Amino acid sequence: MEDFDASGNGQIDEKEVHRGIIEWLYDANHPADNNQYDERPKIFARTAQRTAVLTLLAQPVIETIDEFSSAVNIPSFIISYVVIPVVMSYREAMGAIKSARLKTKQAISLTFFEWY
C-alpha cells in the first residue's frame, strides 16, 4: 500500500493507484542492471549443478524404461513419448474432468486452461 500512497496522507486515490501500477509494471520490465551482473555466477553454478544431476540420473532412467518396455513388449519409443506423459498428467486430467462435471462456466474454462 505504501507504493500507492504517494502523498503520504494514508488515503489512496485513483491517480495514485494509476501511478503505482505504472511503476510496478516499469520495475517488472526494467530490472536493475547492476543486480543482473551480480547474479551471473550464481546462475552459472546452479546450471552446472543441475546439469550434473541430470547427467547422473539420465542413464538409470533410460535403463529402467528400456527394461520396462522389454518386459511389457512395447517399444521404448512408445513408453517414453506416450505412456510416461499420460501417466504423469493423469492426476491433473482427472481433476480437470471432475471440475468440468460441475458444468459451470468457470469450471469448464479452468478445465480447458489446464489442458492447454
Secondary structure, DSSP 8 states (H G I E B T S, - for coil): -TTT-SS-SS---HHHHHHHHHHHHHHHHS--HHHHHHHHHHHHHHHHHHHHHHHHHHHHHHHHHHHHHHHHT--HHHIIIIIHHHHHHHHHHHHHHHHHTT--HHHHHHHHHHH-
